[in-house]
Amino acid sequence: AGISATIFDANDFKLRQPSKAAELLREVPGLNIVQTGSNGGITNIFLRGGESNAAMVMLDGVPITDPGGGMNLAGVSSSALDRMEVVRGPQSSLYGAEAASGVIQMFTKRGDSETNRPHTEVMYERGSFSTDHWNANLNGGFRSKGDYSLTTDQFRSTGQFPNNVFRNITGTGSIGYRFSNNTTARGLFREYDSYTGTPGATFWTAYNLDAHQHDRDSVAGVKLDDTRNNWF
C-alpha cells in the first residue's frame, strides 16, 4: 500500500523508437520535466511536488544523480533502455535522503544467452535544421550462459539560430554471465558526451557565438548475485 510504479517496457512503441528519456517521463502522473531552452538545455525532474534534488535516478541499480541530488536529463537517451520504473511511494525512503520524493529506475537491454547468433538493429532519422539521429544495437549470447548487449546512439542538430548546435553521443554495454543456477554476474558501462552551443538572447538577435557547454559522464557497475540456500 502506498507504493505506485509506472513502467515503460520494450513493448512500448516509444522505447522501440529511441528518444530522450525525459520525453517518456513527461507522461508519468505526478512527475514534471522542466527544460530550459532548446536541445541540450538543462532538464530537471520534479516528482510529487519535491525539489529537483529530491528524486533519485538509477541505471541498473547504480545511482547516476549528482552528489547532493539533482539530475540533468538533457543527455540521457532511451536507446539502450529496456524499461523504466518510477516509484512514488514510501518505499523510496530505502534509498536515502536523495530519494525523498521518489526513485526513477532505468534498466538496460540484455541479450539472449540461449542463442549464439548475434542480432543487430540499426535506425536512422533525419529532419530539418540538419538534424539527424542514428542508433545501432548488437546483442546475443555465448556458451549458453553469457549474454551481451552493446548500443551506440548519436543525435545532432545545428539548431534554428547561430551557435544553437547540439550533439550527443552515447555508448552503453551490458554483459552478464550465469556461473550456475545460484550464481550470476553482470557488468555495466555507459558513457555519453554532449556539446551544446548557447546563443543567448535570440529574441533580440544578439547572438553569443562563443558560449558553449561540454559534458561527459560515465557510469560503471558490477553486480554479483549468489544464493547459498533458502536463508542466505
Z-matrix of the N, CA and C atoms (Angstrom, degrees):
N
C 1 1.461
C 2 1.520 1 108.95
N 3 1.319 2 116.03 1 140.67
C 4 1.447 3 120.51 2 178.11
C 5 1.511 4 114.24 3 85.81
N 6 1.321 5 117.70 4 -3.36
C 7 1.459 6 121.33 5 -179.91
C 8 1.521 7 108.53 6 -103.59
N 9 1.314 8 116.90 7 126.62
C 10 1.462 9 121.43 8 -178.61
C 11 1.507 10 108.97 9 -126.78
N 12 1.312 11 116.98 10 128.62
C 13 1.470 12 121.08 11 -179.37
C 14 1.517 13 109.96 12 -131.41
N 15 1.302 14 116.17 13 134.96
C 16 1.461 15 122.17 14 173.88
C 17 1.510 16 107.96 15 -114.17
N 18 1.322 17 117.37 16 128.56
C 19 1.455 18 121.68 17 -171.37
C 20 1.526 19 110.50 18 -119.42
N 21 1.317 20 117.25 19 130.86
C 22 1.459 21 123.68 20 167.88
C 23 1.517 22 106.16 21 -109.35
N 24 1.330 23 118.25 22 124.02
C 25 1.459 24 119.24 23 179.98
C 26 1.515 25 110.66 24 -118.60
N 27 1.319 26 115.41 25 -177.49
C 28 1.463 27 120.55 26 -174.34
C 29 1.520 28 112.79 27 -67.70
N 30 1.343 29 117.67 28 -15.58
C 31 1.458 30 120.04 29 177.66
C 32 1.517 31 111.83 30 -79.91
N 33 1.336 32 116.90 31 -9.01
C 34 1.452 33 121.44 32 178.07
C 35 1.522 34 108.61 33 -77.74
N 36 1.337 35 117.65 34 130.74
C 37 1.469 36 121.66 35 -176.67
C 38 1.512 37 111.45 36 -57.35
N 39 1.341 38 116.71 37 -35.28
C 40 1.462 39 119.98 38 -174.94
C 41 1.518 40 111.11 39 -67.46
N 42 1.335 41 118.94 40 -28.32
C 43 1.456 42 119.80 41 178.27
C 44 1.523 43 111.30 42 -84.47
N 45 1.318 44 118.22 43 -21.88
C 46 1.456 45 119.19 44 174.75
C 47 1.528 46 110.47 45 -75.75
N 48 1.330 47 116.30 46 -22.80
C 49 1.455 48 121.01 47 174.56
C 50 1.527 49 107.39 48 -107.56
N 51 1.329 50 119.47 49 98.33
C 52 1.462 51 122.17 50 -172.36
C 53 1.522 52 112.66 51 -55.03
N 54 1.310 53 116.20 52 138.91
C 55 1.457 54 122.82 53 178.32
C 56 1.517 55 107.16 54 -151.20
N 57 1.319 56 116.73 55 -169.66
C 58 1.447 57 120.30 56 175.80
C 59 1.526 58 109.62 57 -75.09
N 60 1.333 59 116.22 58 139.17
C 61 1.459 60 119.75 59 178.40
C 62 1.522 61 111.04 60 -60.80
N 63 1.346 62 116.85 61 -32.19
C 64 1.466 63 120.15 62 -179.53
C 65 1.520 64 111.55 63 -62.13
N 66 1.333 65 118.39 64 -33.88
C 67 1.454 66 120.89 65 -179.09
C 68 1.525 67 111.22 66 -66.78
N 69 1.332 68 117.84 67 -34.17
C 70 1.458 69 121.24 68 177.64
C 71 1.520 70 111.61 69 -72.95
N 72 1.332 71 116.58 70 -38.09
C 73 1.458 72 120.50 71 -177.66
C 74 1.524 73 112.64 72 -71.05
N 75 1.324 74 118.15 73 -18.93
C 76 1.462 75 120.25 74 179.03
C 77 1.532 76 111.98 75 -60.23
N 78 1.323 77 117.71 76 -24.37
C 79 1.457 78 121.50 77 -175.70
C 80 1.524 79 113.11 78 -86.00
N 81 1.335 80 117.61 79 -4.41
C 82 1.469 81 120.66 80 -178.17
C 83 1.524 82 109.76 81 -80.19
N 84 1.328 83 118.71 82 125.38
C 85 1.472 84 120.62 83 177.63
C 86 1.522 85 111.50 84 -60.44
N 87 1.327 86 116.83 85 137.85
C 88 1.457 87 121.63 86 178.24
C 89 1.507 88 114.25 87 81.27
N 90 1.342 89 117.72 88 5.09
C 91 1.465 90 121.47 89 -179.41
C 92 1.521 91 108.72 90 -124.18
N 93 1.330 92 116.30 91 126.61
C 94 1.460 93 122.04 92 179.84
C 95 1.520 94 110.04 93 -115.68
N 96 1.331 95 115.21 94 135.12
C 97 1.456 96 122.21 95 176.60
C 98 1.525 97 107.68 96 -111.49
N 99 1.324 98 116.86 97 123.47
C 100 1.472 99 121.84 98 -178.54
C 101 1.521 100 108.25 99 -117.40
N 102 1.342 101 115.52 100 118.94
C 103 1.464 102 121.16 101 179.63
C 104 1.518 103 110.02 102 -112.59
N 105 1.333 104 115.67 103 131.95
C 106 1.460 105 121.88 104 179.04
C 107 1.521 106 109.11 105 -98.07
N 108 1.335 107 116.47 106 114.70
C 109 1.455 108 119.89 107 178.97
C 110 1.517 109 112.40 108 85.31
N 111 1.330 110 116.33 109 -161.01
C 112 1.464 111 122.83 110 -175.99
C 113 1.523 112 109.92 111 -92.88
N 114 1.330 113 116.65 112 -151.67
C 115 1.468 114 121.07 113 -179.20
C 116 1.526 115 110.95 114 -54.11
N 117 1.333 116 115.33 115 131.57
C 118 1.452 117 120.62 116 179.86
C 119 1.502 118 114.82 117 89.59
N 120 1.357 119 117.23 118 -8.34
C 121 1.460 120 120.00 119 178.17
C 122 1.521 121 111.29 120 -67.02
N 123 1.326 122 116.74 121 152.22
C 124 1.470 123 121.41 122 -178.37
C 125 1.523 124 109.61 123 -56.22
N 126 1.346 125 116.29 124 127.97
C 127 1.459 126 122.88 125 -176.76
C 128 1.521 127 108.65 126 -121.80
N 129 1.331 128 116.79 127 112.04
C 130 1.463 129 122.48 128 -175.91
C 131 1.518 130 111.94 129 -106.82
N 132 1.347 131 115.21 130 158.65
C 133 1.463 132 123.02 131 -179.79
C 134 1.528 133 108.86 132 -111.09
N 135 1.332 134 116.41 133 131.36
C 136 1.454 135 122.10 134 173.30
C 137 1.523 136 107.28 135 -125.21
N 138 1.343 137 116.51 136 111.31
C 139 1.459 138 121.90 137 -173.56
C 140 1.532 139 110.27 138 -114.38
N 141 1.323 140 116.05 139 126.00
C 142 1.468 141 123.86 140 176.87
C 143 1.521 142 111.79 141 55.28
N 144 1.319 143 118.09 142 38.08
C 145 1.452 144 121.84 143 177.27
C 146 1.506 145 114.82 144 79.98
N 147 1.323 146 117.86 145 1.70
C 148 1.459 147 121.04 146 -179.94
C 149 1.518 148 112.03 147 -79.60
N 150 1.331 149 115.08 148 170.73
C 151 1.461 150 120.39 149 177.41
C 152 1.530 151 110.10 150 -74.16
N 153 1.328 152 115.47 151 171.04
C 154 1.466 153 119.78 152 -177.54
C 155 1.525 154 112.92 153 -68.27
N 156 1.342 155 117.37 154 -15.80
C 157 1.467 156 120.47 155 179.34
C 158 1.525 157 112.26 156 -101.03
N 159 1.351 158 117.58 157 16.45
C 160 1.462 159 120.92 158 -175.89
C 161 1.518 160 112.95 159 -109.56
N 162 1.334 161 117.99 160 6.54
C 163 1.462 162 121.77 161 177.89
C 164 1.521 163 109.12 162 -119.61
N 165 1.322 164 116.54 163 124.91
C 166 1.456 165 121.00 164 179.90
C 167 1.530 166 109.94 165 -91.15
N 168 1.335 167 115.99 166 135.80
C 169 1.465 168 122.44 167 176.74
C 170 1.524 169 108.22 168 -112.43
N 171 1.346 170 116.54 169 130.47
C 172 1.459 171 121.22 170 -177.38
C 173 1.517 172 109.41 171 -128.16
N 174 1.330 173 116.11 172 144.68
C 175 1.452 174 123.54 173 176.36
C 176 1.519 175 108.33 174 -119.65
N 177 1.333 176 117.13 175 110.23
C 178 1.470 177 122.51 176 -175.71
C 179 1.527 178 111.40 177 51.13
N 180 1.323 179 116.03 178 40.64
C 181 1.456 180 121.09 179 177.22
C 182 1.508 181 115.15 180 86.14
N 183 1.339 182 118.30 181 -3.40
C 184 1.466 183 121.80 182 179.92
C 185 1.528 184 109.05 183 -99.50
N 186 1.337 185 119.31 184 119.77
C 187 1.478 186 120.59 185 178.42
C 188 1.522 187 110.84 186 -63.19
N 189 1.326 188 116.81 187 132.12
C 190 1.470 189 120.94 188 179.68
C 191 1.526 190 110.97 189 -120.19
N 192 1.332 191 118.10 190 9.50
C 193 1.455 192 120.47 191 173.90
C 194 1.524 193 109.88 192 -73.87
N 195 1.326 194 115.53 193 157.01
C 196 1.456 195 119.96 194 179.03
C 197 1.522 196 110.26 195 -70.75
N 198 1.328 197 118.63 196 155.96
C 199 1.470 198 120.97 197 175.91
C 200 1.523 199 110.64 198 -55.59
N 201 1.324 200 116.17 199 131.10
C 202 1.453 201 120.69 200 -176.91
C 203 1.517 202 113.51 201 88.48
N 204 1.342 203 116.63 202 1.60
C 205 1.459 204 120.88 203 -179.61
C 206 1.510 205 111.04 204 95.94
N 207 1.318 206 115.51 205 171.23
C 208 1.455 207 120.92 206 179.49
C 209 1.515 208 111.41 207 95.86
N 210 1.321 209 115.42 208 144.28
C 211 1.453 210 120.48 209 -178.07
C 212 1.517 211 108.93 210 -155.18
N 213 1.324 212 116.88 211 125.91
C 214 1.460 213 121.84 212 175.97
C 215 1.522 214 108.28 213 -94.48
N 216 1.333 215 116.69 214 110.93
C 217 1.455 216 121.68 215 -176.13
C 218 1.528 217 113.38 216 -86.00
N 219 1.318 218 118.15 217 4.86
C 220 1.464 219 120.61 218 -174.02
C 221 1.521 220 112.28 219 -58.18
N 222 1.330 221 118.14 220 -35.11
C 223 1.454 222 120.76 221 -176.31
C 224 1.507 223 114.75 222 -103.94
N 225 1.342 224 118.24 223 10.72
C 226 1.467 225 121.51 224 -177.16
C 227 1.526 226 109.51 225 -94.55
N 228 1.331 227 115.72 226 115.00
C 229 1.461 228 121.84 227 -179.92
C 230 1.528 229 109.82 228 -98.80
N 231 1.341 230 115.76 229 153.41
C 232 1.460 231 120.75 230 177.32
C 233 1.520 232 111.85 231 -91.14
N 234 1.330 233 117.79 232 7.32
C 235 1.463 234 121.19 233 -171.68
C 236 1.525 235 113.31 234 -59.63
N 237 1.335 236 118.24 235 -37.44
C 238 1.462 237 121.07 236 -176.73
C 239 1.516 238 112.61 237 -99.62
N 240 1.329 239 118.07 238 9.13
C 241 1.453 240 121.02 239 -174.83
C 242 1.522 241 111.82 240 -92.41
N 243 1.325 242 115.42 241 139.54
C 244 1.457 243 121.60 242 173.07
C 245 1.523 244 111.03 243 -91.95
N 246 1.338 245 115.99 244 -37.22
C 247 1.459 246 120.36 245 178.71
C 248 1.519 247 109.56 246 -163.97
N 249 1.335 248 115.60 247 164.47
C 250 1.458 249 122.75 248 174.31
C 251 1.515 250 108.92 249 -131.82
N 252 1.325 251 116.16 250 143.50
C 253 1.460 252 122.03 251 177.49
C 254 1.520 253 109.30 252 -127.61
N 255 1.321 254 116.06 253 136.79
C 256 1.458 255 122.06 254 178.75
C 257 1.523 256 108.42 255 -118.37
N 258 1.329 257 116.73 256 117.09
C 259 1.461 258 122.43 257 179.37
C 260 1.520 259 108.23 258 -103.78
N 261 1.346 260 116.61 259 119.76
C 262 1.458 261 120.74 260 -175.05
C 263 1.521 262 113.05 261 -113.94
N 264 1.313 263 118.94 262 7.35
C 265 1.454 264 121.03 263 -175.75
C 266 1.510 265 113.17 264 -103.22
N 267 1.350 266 117.20 265 -168.38
C 268 1.466 267 121.28 266 -177.13
C 269 1.515 268 114.18 267 -66.07
N 270 1.333 269 117.73 268 -14.52
C 271 1.463 270 119.14 269 178.28
C 272 1.521 271 111.91 270 -61.36
N 273 1.325 272 116.97 271 -23.08
C 274 1.463 273 119.67 272 -179.81
C 275 1.522 274 111.74 273 -63.74
N 276 1.338 275 118.65 274 -19.70
C 277 1.467 276 121.11 275 179.26
C 278 1.523 277 111.61 276 -64.30
N 279 1.327 278 117.90 277 -18.85
C 280 1.462 279 120.97 278 178.07
C 281 1.521 280 112.11 279 -66.73
N 282 1.345 281 117.09 280 -17.29
C 283 1.454 282 121.09 281 -175.36
C 284 1.525 283 112.48 282 -99.17
N 285 1.325 284 118.39 283 2.21
C 286 1.449 285 120.57 284 175.22
C 287 1.518 286 113.92 285 100.66
N 288 1.350 287 115.41 286 -176.48
C 289 1.458 288 121.94 287 -174.65
C 290 1.519 289 112.79 288 -64.81
N 291 1.336 290 117.33 289 -29.07
C 292 1.459 291 120.10 290 -178.91
C 293 1.526 292 112.57 291 -72.50
N 294 1.333 293 117.17 292 -5.40
C 295 1.464 294 121.89 293 177.64
C 296 1.520 295 110.65 294 -116.19
N 297 1.335 296 116.53 295 34.27
C 298 1.462 297 120.74 296 -174.91
C 299 1.524 298 112.68 297 -61.19
N 300 1.322 299 118.17 298 -35.71
C 301 1.461 300 120.43 299 -177.84
C 302 1.524 301 113.13 300 -101.30
N 303 1.329 302 119.27 301 -10.71
C 304 1.455 303 120.73 302 177.75
C 305 1.520 304 112.63 303 154.50
N 306 1.325 305 114.55 304 177.01
C 307 1.455 306 121.97 305 -178.42
C 308 1.530 307 108.88 306 -131.50
N 309 1.317 308 116.63 307 134.04
C 310 1.462 309 122.47 308 174.05
C 311 1.524 310 107.42 309 -112.69
N 312 1.328 311 116.01 310 115.14
C 313 1.455 312 120.77 311 -177.50
C 314 1.525 313 109.62 312 -109.13
N 315 1.334 314 116.08 313 130.02
C 316 1.455 315 122.97 314 178.09
C 317 1.521 316 108.61 315 -113.90
N 318 1.321 317 116.17 316 134.63
C 319 1.457 318 121.40 317 -177.92
C 320 1.527 319 109.04 318 -121.17
N 321 1.337 320 116.34 319 127.41
C 322 1.459 321 121.13 320 -176.90
C 323 1.529 322 111.38 321 -78.05
N 324 1.327 323 115.28 322 162.21
C 325 1.460 324 121.64 323 177.20
C 326 1.526 325 109.99 324 -68.26
N 327 1.329 326 115.09 325 151.08
C 328 1.455 327 120.99 326 177.03
C 329 1.526 328 109.90 327 -127.90
N 330 1.308 329 115.62 328 150.96
C 331 1.452 330 120.33 329 176.86
C 332 1.518 331 111.31 330 -81.79
N 333 1.320 332 116.21 331 175.11
C 334 1.455 333 123.24 332 178.93
C 335 1.522 334 109.09 333 -101.72
N 336 1.328 335 116.18 334 113.81
C 337 1.462 336 120.37 335 -177.26
C 338 1.528 337 112.77 336 -70.80
N 339 1.333 338 117.82 337 -12.37
C 340 1.459 339 120.74 338 -177.41
C 341 1.525 340 113.14 339 -84.21
N 342 1.320 341 117.02 340 -7.53
C 343 1.467 342 119.80 341 179.52
C 344 1.518 343 110.43 342 -121.60
N 345 1.319 344 116.11 343 138.97
C 346 1.462 345 121.10 344 177.89
C 347 1.526 346 112.29 345 -96.55
N 348 1.329 347 116.91 346 -4.45
C 349 1.458 348 120.85 347 -178.71
C 350 1.526 349 109.67 348 -91.50
N 351 1.325 350 118.64 349 124.03
C 352 1.475 351 120.73 350 -179.84
C 353 1.530 352 111.20 351 -66.20
N 354 1.311 353 115.67 352 147.23
C 355 1.455 354 123.13 353 175.23
C 356 1.530 355 108.13 354 -115.97
N 357 1.316 356 116.03 355 138.84
C 358 1.458 357 121.52 356 -176.34
C 359 1.521 358 110.67 357 -127.04
N 360 1.327 359 116.10 358 138.43
C 361 1.457 360 122.50 359 174.35
C 362 1.525 361 108.70 360 -128.93
N 363 1.323 362 116.72 361 133.19
C 364 1.462 363 122.03 362 179.57
C 365 1.524 364 108.43 363 -132.60
N 366 1.339 365 116.84 364 136.73
C 367 1.455 366 121.80 365 -179.23
C 368 1.526 367 109.22 366 -139.41
N 369 1.336 368 116.77 367 140.92
C 370 1.462 369 120.83 368 177.92
C 371 1.523 370 109.06 369 -141.18
N 372 1.341 371 116.40 370 136.71
C 373 1.460 372 123.12 371 177.01
C 374 1.526 373 108.65 372 -132.99
N 375 1.338 374 115.70 373 151.73
C 376 1.456 375 119.71 374 177.15
C 377 1.520 376 108.92 375 -145.10
N 378 1.355 377 115.37 376 143.50
C 379 1.451 378 120.47 377 -179.36
C 380 1.516 379 111.87 378 -144.74
N 381 1.324 380 115.63 379 -164.06
C 382 1.461 381 121.26 380 -177.88
C 383 1.524 382 111.08 381 -71.43
N 384 1.352 383 115.90 382 170.03
C 385 1.470 384 123.46 383 -177.90
C 386 1.528 385 111.51 384 57.36
N 387 1.340 386 116.56 385 36.00
C 388 1.475 387 122.53 386 179.53
C 389 1.521 388 111.91 387 54.30
N 390 1.315 389 116.05 388 37.78
C 391 1.460 390 121.47 389 -179.29
C 392 1.517 391 110.04 390 -87.28
N 393 1.323 392 116.86 391 127.98
C 394 1.458 393 120.01 392 171.99
C 395 1.523 394 110.07 393 -140.60
N 396 1.317 395 114.49 394 153.44
C 397 1.455 396 122.02 395 -175.48
C 398 1.520 397 107.71 396 -144.13
N 399 1.322 398 116.91 397 122.68
C 400 1.447 399 119.75 398 176.70
C 401 1.521 400 109.77 399 -130.96
N 402 1.337 401 114.19 400 152.20
C 403 1.454 402 120.98 401 -176.03
C 404 1.522 403 108.93 402 -147.22
N 405 1.332 404 117.20 403 139.77
C 406 1.460 405 121.75 404 178.24
C 407 1.523 406 109.36 405 -140.15
N 408 1.334 407 115.48 406 141.31
C 409 1.463 408 121.17 407 179.70
C 410 1.520 409 109.91 408 -136.45
N 411 1.330 410 116.23 409 135.73
C 412 1.451 411 123.36 410 175.81
C 413 1.517 412 107.80 411 -124.73
N 414 1.332 413 117.81 412 123.65
C 415 1.462 414 120.07 413 -178.20
C 416 1.520 415 109.92 414 -144.85
N 417 1.326 416 115.33 415 158.51
C 418 1.461 417 120.87 416 -179.87
C 419 1.517 418 110.51 417 172.09
N 420 1.343 419 116.05 418 -160.33
C 421 1.460 420 121.20 419 -179.00
C 422 1.515 421 111.02 420 -140.30
N 423 1.337 422 115.89 421 172.67
C 424 1.460 423 120.82 422 178.30
C 425 1.526 424 109.00 423 -152.43
N 426 1.312 425 115.21 424 140.31
C 427 1.468 426 123.62 425 177.61
C 428 1.534 427 112.83 426 58.37
N 429 1.312 428 117.10 427 19.41
C 430 1.481 429 123.14 428 178.64
C 431 1.521 430 113.11 429 61.19
N 432 1.337 431 116.06 430 9.21
C 433 1.457 432 119.78 431 179.91
C 434 1.527 433 112.82 432 -127.49
N 435 1.308 434 116.47 433 -21.35
C 436 1.460 435 120.11 434 -177.63
C 437 1.515 436 111.92 435 -109.98
N 438 1.322 437 115.99 436 157.58
C 439 1.461 438 121.75 437 176.07
C 440 1.521 439 108.82 438 -144.41
N 441 1.334 440 115.88 439 155.92
C 442 1.452 441 120.30 440 179.87
C 443 1.518 442 109.29 441 -148.84
N 444 1.329 443 114.66 442 152.98
C 445 1.460 444 122.03 443 175.58
C 446 1.525 445 107.66 444 -147.55
N 447 1.335 446 116.52 445 120.26
C 448 1.461 447 122.90 446 -178.54
C 449 1.528 448 108.29 447 -119.97
N 450 1.324 449 117.28 448 127.15
C 451 1.461 450 121.65 449 -175.98
C 452 1.517 451 110.05 450 -132.15
N 453 1.325 452 116.40 451 136.97
C 454 1.463 453 121.58 452 172.23
C 455 1.518 454 108.43 453 -130.05
N 456 1.323 455 116.19 454 145.31
C 457 1.461 456 121.36 455 -173.05
C 458 1.528 457 108.86 456 -147.79
N 459 1.332 458 116.36 457 138.45
C 460 1.460 459 120.47 458 174.92
C 461 1.522 460 110.37 459 -138.71
N 462 1.347 461 115.03 460 133.86
C 463 1.460 462 122.53 461 173.29
C 464 1.524 463 107.65 462 -123.96
N 465 1.347 464 116.75 463 131.61
C 466 1.457 465 120.42 464 -178.00
C 467 1.523 466 109.93 465 -142.58
N 468 1.340 467 116.10 466 138.83
C 469 1.464 468 120.89 467 177.95
C 470 1.528 469 108.54 468 -152.64
N 471 1.344 470 116.14 469 137.60
C 472 1.463 471 119.41 470 176.94
C 473 1.524 472 111.77 471 -78.71
N 474 1.331 473 117.61 472 -16.88
C 475 1.451 474 120.49 473 178.39
C 476 1.521 475 113.30 474 81.81
N 477 1.324 476 114.95 475 172.39
C 478 1.466 477 121.21 476 -176.01
C 479 1.516 478 113.06 477 -82.76
N 480 1.343 479 116.80 478 -24.77
C 481 1.454 480 121.24 479 -174.58
C 482 1.526 481 110.70 480 -118.98
N 483 1.314 482 118.61 481 164.01
C 484 1.472 483 120.55 482 174.10
C 485 1.528 484 111.25 483 -59.26
N 486 1.316 485 116.42 484 140.77
C 487 1.469 486 123.34 485 -178.46
C 488 1.528 487 111.81 486 58.33
N 489 1.335 488 116.83 487 34.04
C 490 1.466 489 122.29 488 177.70
C 491 1.528 490 110.55 489 -108.12
N 492 1.342 491 115.86 490 21.67
C 493 1.457 492 121.09 491 -175.65
C 494 1.532 493 110.99 492 -70.10
N 495 1.329 494 115.50 493 147.18
C 496 1.468 495 121.02 494 174.51
C 497 1.521 496 108.53 495 -140.87
N 498 1.349 497 115.36 496 129.33
C 499 1.448 498 120.98 497 176.99
C 500 1.512 499 109.82 498 -135.37
N 501 1.328 500 116.68 499 132.53
C 502 1.450 501 121.22 500 -178.75
C 503 1.527 502 109.44 501 -138.44
N 504 1.333 503 117.10 502 123.28
C 505 1.465 504 123.00 503 179.11
C 506 1.532 505 108.04 504 -120.66
N 507 1.334 506 116.06 505 130.32
C 508 1.459 507 121.40 506 -178.45
C 509 1.517 508 109.95 507 -129.44
N 510 1.329 509 116.65 508 136.54
C 511 1.455 510 122.70 509 174.29
C 512 1.518 511 110.13 510 -127.93
N 513 1.331 512 117.49 511 132.17
C 514 1.467 513 121.94 512 -176.48
C 515 1.517 514 109.71 513 -135.81
N 516 1.318 515 116.05 514 136.34
C 517 1.459 516 121.57 515 176.51
C 518 1.516 517 111.22 516 -134.31
N 519 1.335 518 116.65 517 132.71
C 520 1.468 519 122.12 518 177.66
C 521 1.522 520 107.96 519 -131.53
N 522 1.338 521 116.75 520 120.96
C 523 1.468 522 122.46 521 -177.68
C 524 1.526 523 108.72 522 -128.57
N 525 1.332 524 116.34 523 128.57
C 526 1.460 525 120.98 524 179.72
C 527 1.517 526 111.60 525 -127.82
N 528 1.338 527 115.99 526 155.98
C 529 1.464 528 120.91 527 178.94
C 530 1.528 529 109.10 528 -146.73
N 531 1.330 530 115.63 529 133.49
C 532 1.467 531 121.68 530 179.01
C 533 1.520 532 108.27 531 -104.75
N 534 1.335 533 116.23 532 104.99
C 535 1.457 534 121.28 533 179.95
C 536 1.525 535 111.33 534 -71.07
N 537 1.329 536 116.24 535 -37.13
C 538 1.460 537 122.82 536 177.77
C 539 1.519 538 107.73 537 -158.26
N 540 1.317 539 116.67 538 -178.77
C 541 1.456 540 119.84 539 177.99
C 542 1.526 541 111.95 540 -65.65
N 543 1.320 542 116.71 541 -16.78
C 544 1.464 543 121.05 542 -176.86
C 545 1.517 544 113.46 543 -106.04
N 546 1.334 545 118.31 544 -14.26
C 547 1.459 546 120.53 545 -172.79
C 548 1.524 547 110.50 546 -131.88
N 549 1.339 548 115.86 547 123.90
C 550 1.466 549 121.95 548 176.54
C 551 1.521 550 109.40 549 -135.78
N 552 1.325 551 116.09 550 152.35
C 553 1.461 552 121.79 551 178.33
C 554 1.527 553 108.53 552 -134.77
N 555 1.337 554 115.60 553 148.64
C 556 1.469 555 119.99 554 178.81
C 557 1.525 556 109.27 555 -146.17
N 558 1.321 557 114.30 556 136.74
C 559 1.453 558 120.99 557 177.00
C 560 1.516 559 111.14 558 -116.94
N 561 1.307 560 116.88 559 144.71
C 562 1.463 561 122.70 560 -177.65
C 563 1.521 562 109.13 561 -132.17
N 564 1.341 563 115.59 562 137.88
C 565 1.462 564 120.45 563 171.22
C 566 1.523 565 108.27 564 -142.70
N 567 1.321 566 115.02 565 133.81
C 568 1.465 567 120.46 566 178.15
C 569 1.524 568 108.50 567 -143.99
N 570 1.332 569 115.48 568 137.35
C 571 1.462 570 120.33 569 177.26
C 572 1.517 571 109.02 570 -144.22
N 573 1.331 572 115.07 571 137.27
C 574 1.464 573 118.25 572 174.18
C 575 1.521 574 109.55 573 -131.95
N 576 1.321 575 114.32 574 149.72
C 577 1.456 576 121.99 575 -179.74
C 578 1.524 577 107.17 576 -133.40
N 579 1.330 578 117.01 577 125.39
C 580 1.467 579 120.19 578 -177.29
C 581 1.521 580 110.63 579 -132.10
N 582 1.330 581 114.58 580 149.96
C 583 1.460 582 122.28 581 176.74
C 584 1.522 583 107.24 582 -131.29
N 585 1.325 584 116.23 583 129.09
C 586 1.461 585 121.53 584 -177.63
C 587 1.518 586 110.01 585 -130.93
N 588 1.321 587 116.77 586 123.30
C 589 1.453 588 121.11 587 172.99
C 590 1.523 589 110.48 588 -85.15
N 591 1.326 590 117.42 589 138.85
C 592 1.473 591 121.49 590 -178.06
C 593 1.522 592 108.85 591 -119.00
N 594 1.340 593 116.80 592 96.75
C 595 1.471 594 120.11 593 -175.83
C 596 1.518 595 114.36 594 -74.16
N 597 1.351 596 118.46 595 -12.69
C 598 1.466 597 120.30 596 178.36
C 599 1.517 598 112.75 597 84.89
N 600 1.330 599 116.24 598 -142.17
C 601 1.474 600 121.86 599 -175.10
C 602 1.517 601 109.85 600 -76.63
N 603 1.328 602 116.49 601 89.15
C 604 1.468 603 120.19 602 -177.28
C 605 1.526 604 112.69 603 -72.84
N 606 1.331 605 118.07 604 -22.72
C 607 1.472 606 120.05 605 -178.31
C 608 1.524 607 111.44 606 -61.66
N 609 1.332 608 116.42 607 -35.69
C 610 1.465 609 120.95 608 -178.88
C 611 1.524 610 111.59 609 -94.24
N 612 1.319 611 117.21 610 8.12
C 613 1.475 612 124.07 611 -178.53
C 614 1.525 613 112.77 612 53.96
N 615 1.331 614 116.15 613 24.54
C 616 1.471 615 120.03 614 176.05
C 617 1.526 616 107.75 615 -94.44
N 618 1.317 617 115.67 616 71.37
C 619 1.452 618 120.63 617 -173.10
C 620 1.527 619 112.11 618 -71.72
N 621 1.322 620 114.74 619 138.80
C 622 1.462 621 121.41 620 171.81
C 623 1.527 622 106.62 621 -94.45
N 624 1.304 623 117.18 622 112.25
C 625 1.458 624 121.33 623 -173.32
C 626 1.521 625 113.58 624 -90.30
N 627 1.328 626 117.15 625 -1.91
C 628 1.466 627 120.17 626 -176.62
C 629 1.524 628 113.89 627 -112.44
N 630 1.316 629 118.44 628 -27.92
C 631 1.467 630 120.87 629 -173.99
C 632 1.526 631 110.92 630 -68.72
N 633 1.317 632 115.73 631 137.45
C 634 1.456 633 120.30 632 177.98
C 635 1.526 634 109.00 633 -158.70
N 636 1.330 635 115.19 634 168.68
C 637 1.462 636 121.31 635 178.41
C 638 1.521 637 108.71 636 -133.59
N 639 1.329 638 116.21 637 133.87
C 640 1.460 639 121.86 638 -179.66
C 641 1.521 640 108.54 639 -123.74
N 642 1.325 641 116.93 640 122.57
C 643 1.468 642 121.76 641 -177.82
C 644 1.522 643 110.06 642 -124.35
N 645 1.326 644 115.37 643 140.20
C 646 1.469 645 121.62 644 172.90
C 647 1.520 646 107.94 645 -139.96
N 648 1.321 647 115.56 646 131.41
C 649 1.463 648 119.87 647 -176.61
C 650 1.521 649 108.89 648 -139.05
N 651 1.330 650 116.80 649 139.83
C 652 1.464 651 122.29 650 -179.48
C 653 1.526 652 110.07 651 -127.20
N 654 1.323 653 115.64 652 144.50
C 655 1.464 654 122.31 653 176.06
C 656 1.522 655 107.76 654 -132.33
N 657 1.333 656 116.90 655 132.05
C 658 1.458 657 121.54 656 177.76
C 659 1.521 658 108.70 657 -140.30
N 660 1.313 659 116.51 658 140.40
C 661 1.461 660 119.99 659 179.79
C 662 1.516 661 111.42 660 -157.68
N 663 1.322 662 116.42 661 149.75
C 664 1.461 663 123.21 662 175.31
C 665 1.529 664 107.68 663 -130.81
N 666 1.324 665 115.52 664 131.30
C 667 1.464 666 120.57 665 -178.25
C 668 1.520 667 109.64 666 -126.15
N 669 1.338 668 116.28 667 131.71
C 670 1.460 669 122.72 668 178.33
C 671 1.524 670 108.62 669 -121.10
N 672 1.324 671 116.41 670 121.66
C 673 1.471 672 122.66 671 175.52
C 674 1.517 673 109.20 672 -109.21
N 675 1.326 674 115.99 673 125.57
C 676 1.460 675 120.61 674 -178.61
C 677 1.534 676 109.22 675 -137.85
N 678 1.315 677 115.91 676 125.07
C 679 1.470 678 121.44 677 179.64
C 680 1.522 679 108.82 678 -113.32
N 681 1.340 680 116.05 679 113.85
C 682 1.456 681 119.69 680 -178.36
C 683 1.521 682 111.38 681 -86.97
N 684 1.322 683 117.79 682 -41.91
C 685 1.464 684 122.50 683 179.70
C 686 1.515 685 108.36 684 -159.12
N 687 1.295 686 117.18 685 -169.53
C 688 1.475 687 120.71 686 -177.93
C 689 1.514 688 113.08 687 -69.89
N 690 1.331 689 118.50 688 -11.34
C 691 1.466 690 120.58 689 -177.47
C 692 1.507 691 113.31 690 -113.10
N 693 1.323 692 118.57 691 -7.28
C 694 1.466 693 120.11 692 -174.90
C 695 1.526 694 109.92 693 -139.28
